């Protein structure tokens, strides 16, 4: 990487750190939304740099669907322990048990939309006034409408037409009782920026991002990993493929790509040549043209 690109990464880092410090200055009880994916890991790393030598002043909040990759949960627990952070967990299974949400049926059933209720319950229970996320504007068209400080009403809902202007880096976090904000410090980053920064900083990431052999089935134009939650159709054949994952979600909806990229350098080179967005292998985003925006309006990340 040349000197110019390193300076560009420094500029993105500086902007993200500024936003994280603004969150700490303006809100009473913020948290970092932590999924175990590369973007939430990056935000946590940036928070570590923003407040060094002190510890990160925010807890991590993980919405546990119960259908996670085991590798993701292990990585989460190891990271929390190494950084000495508080971990808050909202359980989708508990929401189901309490009758707060109803589980989907069918072969393409997912708990992804069920996270909305669990997340909003966790925000209310813990009196969270700002949830810091790893959303980026290049991920999906609904993400491109977000501000750095994204207002949510007292029902936890997002209205893209009712957001605060952000001129000259002035961020307005004022809100009424019951309302909250989502903050997106890496909003201006691209997937390529994320990987180049992870490579530069040598940030630890789950093994799922590296190419490895795994039992999978071909479904909805991607390789879906075999798990105890996957319902196989009669015509589907389990195969062993060398794959990696570009984005991490539930094990039931996250598709892998065939790859030999088993180092950070190879991943960065592979991503640079990609033409499809990283969420192109997420089956929950294929349900409709507005799948992401519909979920966001209801209170999704």
N, C-alpha and C positions, 0 to 999 in steps of 0.2 A: 504493500500500500504506500502511495506517495505521501509527501508532506501535506498536500492540499486536503486529501481525504482524512488524514489524521486530525487536521484542524477542524474539519467539518464534524467529525465525531465529538471533538472537544466542545464544539458549539452546541450540539444536541445534548450532550451531558450537562452542560452548564444550564441550559433551558430547563431540563428535567429537574435538576437540583433546586433551581429557583422555585419551581412549582411545588415541589415537596416541602420546601421551607415555608412557602406561603400557606400551604395546608396547615402546617403546624402552628403558624401564627394566627390564622383566622378561625380555626375550628377547635371545639372543646374536646371531642372524642373521636378522632379519625382512626381508620384501620386500613391496612393493605389487603385487598382482595387477592387471595393466593390460591391458584389452581394447581401449581406444580409445573405449569408450562413455562416455556422460555421467557415470555413477556413478563409474567408475574415474578419470575426469578430475577430478570433484569431490573424491574422496579425495586425489588428488595435490595439488590446490589447497589443501585443508585441511592437508595435511602441510607444504606450503610455509609456511603461516601459523603452524603449530605450532612450527616450529624456526627461524623467521626471527630474526636475519639470517643464520644458518648455512644451508647447503644441506640439502635433504632427506637424512637419514642412511640411507635405505633405497634399494636398487636397485629398479627396476621389473622385474617378471617377466611376459613375454607368452607365452602358449601360442599359437603360430602354426599354424593348421590348414592353411594353404596355400590356403584358400578365402575369404580376407578380401576386404573391399571395398578397392580400391586407395587410396581416400581415407582409410581408417582407418590403413593402414600409413604413409602420408605424414604424417598428423597425429601419429602416435606418434613417428616419427623427428624431426620438427620440435620436438616438445615435449621430448624427451630432450636434444636439442642445446641448446635454449634454457635449460633448467634445469641443464645440466651433470651429468646423472645417468648412472649405470651401467644398461645395459639387458641383462637376461638373457632369452634366447629359447629356449623349448622347441619343437621342431619335430615336428608330427604326421607330416609326410611322412617324416622320419627314423625315427620309430617304425614306420611302415609298411614302410620299406625294410629295417629290421632284423628284421622279423617279430614285433615286439612286439604289434602290433594288425593286424587284417584290415579292409580297406576294405569298406564296405557297397556293395551293388549295388541297382539299380532306380532309378526316376525320382525317388523321395523320399529317396534315399540322402543321408546327412549324416555329417560327421566330428565332430559335436558330442560324441558319447559317447566317441570315440577320444581326446579331450583328457584324459580321466581318467588314462590310463596315462602320457601325456607329462608331465602336471603332476606326478604322483607321482614320476616318474623325475627331473624337474628339482628337486623338493624334496629328494630323497635325494642327488642328485649335488652340489648346492650346499649341503647340510647346513643347509637352511632350517628354523628351529624355529617360525616364525610367518608365515603368509601373510595379508596384509591385503586384504580384499575389499570390494567396493561393494554387497554384498547388503543389501536392505531388507526389513523384515517385511511390507510391504504388497504386495510383488511377487507372491507365490505362497504357498500355504498351507504348503509345506514350509519356506519361509524364516521363517515366523512362529515356528517352533520353535527358532530359533537363539538362542544367547547372544551377548553382545559378544565374549567369548573362547570359541570353539567348539572343543572337544577332538577330536582325531583320534588313533586308535590307531596301533600300529606297522605296520599295513597301510594306513594313510591313510584308514580308514573312519570314518564318522560314525554315532554311536548317539545318537538324540535322548533316550533314557532314561538315558544315562550322561554327563550334563553337570554342571558345577559350579554351585552356587547363586551368584547375584550379588546380595548384599544390601548396601544402603547404599553402592553404587558400589565395593564391594570385588571386585577381579578377581583370580582365581587362575590363574596361568600355569604352575604347576609340572607337570612331565611327566617321564616316564621316557625313557631313551635310545631313539631311534627314533620316538617319538611327536612330534606337532607340534600347533599350534593354527592356526585361522583366526580372524582378528579382523575385526569388522564395525562400524566407527566410525559409519556412517550408518544403523545398523539401525532407529532410531526415525524416520527421515525418510520422507516420502511422495514420490511422483512430483511432486506439486504443490510441495512444499517444495524439492525439487531444482531445479525450474525457476525458482521465485521467487528462490532463492539465486544461481543462475547469472545471472539477470537483474540482481539487485542488485550482484553483483561483476563483471559483464560478463566472464565467463569464456569463453575461446575454446573452441568445440566444432566437430567436423567438419561440413562442409557438408551431409552426409547428413541431418542433423536439420532442415534448412530445406527448404521446399517447392521442388522443382525438377523439370524435365521429365526423364523416364527411360523407357526401353523396358522393359515389364513384361508378365507374363502373369498371368491370374487363376487362382489355385490355392489350395485349402484356405482359402477365404474371405478371401484377401488378395492384394495385388499383389506377386508375386515378381519381383525384377529379373532381366533377361536377362543372362547371363554365359556364359563359355566352359564353365562347369561345369554349366549347366542343360540337362537332357535334355527336349526338348519332345515332347509327345504330339501325335498327328495332329490331334486336335480343338482343340488350343490355338492361340490367335491372339496374336501379339505386337502390343501396342498402346503408344502413347506417352501417358503420363499425367503430370499434375503431382502428384507425391507427395512425402511425406517419411517418415522412419522414426522411430518412437518409441523403439525399442531396437535396438541393433546387435549382430549375431552374424555367423555365416557368411553370405556372400552367397547361398548356396543355400537358406537356411531363414528369412531375415529378410524378413518381408512389410511393405510400405509401405501407407500410407493416403493417399487423395486429400485434398489440402490446399492452401490458399493461404497458409499460415503461413510467411512468409519473413523474419520478424524474431523476436527473443526475446520481445517483447511479445505478438505474435500467437500464438506457441507456447504461452506461459503461459495466454493466454485460451482457446485451443483445448483444452488439457489440463484446464482447470477445468470444461469442459462434457462431458468424456468420461465414458462409463459403463462401457466395457470396460477391463480392465487392460492395461497396456502390453505384457505378454507374450502377449496374445491373438493377436498376429500372428506368433508364433514357431511354426513348424510342428513343431519338435522337442518342444514342450510339449503338442502335440495327440495324441501317440502313445498315451497312456493317462492315466487319472485321476491316477496316481502317478508320472508320468514324471520330474518334477523330484526328488521324494524318492528314487526308485530310484537316480538318478544321484548324488545327494548321499551316499547310504549307501556308494557305491562309491568316493567320493573326489572327486566333482565340486566345483566352487567353493563 
